[in-house]
Amino acid sequence: MTGSEADAEGQILGRINEMIRQEKDLREQLAEQVIDESTEHARLARLEVELDRCWDLLRQRKARVAAGQDPDKASVRTAAEVEDYLS
């Protein structure tokens, strides 16, 4: 893995970690009754989709490296593409 590949993956992982922190914050806000359950669910649903998209991008990059291709050619897929894999 080159330095730029590691940097790009580090940025993606940083974004993932930030969203995980946001999930934790939402759960704490619900527990403390700062937000209601419907607000928490709506925000969590959006975060889960974005997390799925980040994980997908990371998998694409790793697959491209394994295939000897340029990982920078991987692209963020739409939420519909990522969420409908199993459909």
Secondary structure, DSSP 8 states (H G I E B T S, - for coil): --HHHHHHHHHHHHHHHHHHHHHHHHHHHHHTTSS-HHHHHHHHHHHHHHHHHHHHHHHHHHHHHHTTS-GGG-----HHHHHTTT-
